[in-house]
Amino acid sequence: MASRSDANTPLPGNLLQVERARGDAELFEDLLLRPGVRIERIVSHGHTTPPDRPYVQDWDEWVLVLEGSAELDLDGAGLRRLEAGDHILIPAGLSHRVTYTAEPTIWLAIHIGEPSGEA
């Protein structure tokens, strides 16, 4: 897989392959960087967002759970459970938190309209 430093290099990879040698740290891996678009793979191992530090982004984020399951708390919309194959658009400015992830959960996230240098 490409890392943040080489996300513009065309390398083949398997989105579902999880290398246990990396430990149980949550992995954020940029797969493709283009102006206004960032495609990222996230591997969670039971990770959640702290209640006092929700995500609020200035760009849209579309997420797809490839493997595992997760639960999101979306401000004004409540809890949303996502199983493998489920996806959701998180609009810019919407406060949200991850409240549950299975061991492991593999996400594909597409950040749309993200300014360069925000990653």
C-alpha positions, 0 to 999 in steps of 0.5 A: 500500500502507498503511505502518506508520503508516496500516495501518488505512486501507482502501487497495487495493493489489497485493501483487505490485507491487514498486517498484524506486525503494525500492532493494534494502533489505528492505521490511516493510509492515504491511497490516492492524493489529487487536488480536492480529493483524498482516498484513505484506508483506515484500519481500526482495532476497537478504536473510538473517538473521545467524546470531547474531541468529535470530528468536524471537517470543512469538507465532505467525507464518504466512508464505506466499511469494507470489513468489520462493523462500526457505529457513528454518532452524527450530530442531529441524526443520532447513532448509525450502525455500519456493517461491511458494505454499508456507506454514508456521506458525512457532510462538511461541518457535521460533528461526528464521532466513532463510538464503536469499531469491531476488531478489525474494521477496515474503512475506505474514506473519500475526502471531497473538497479537502484543501491541500495540506490538511491531511 
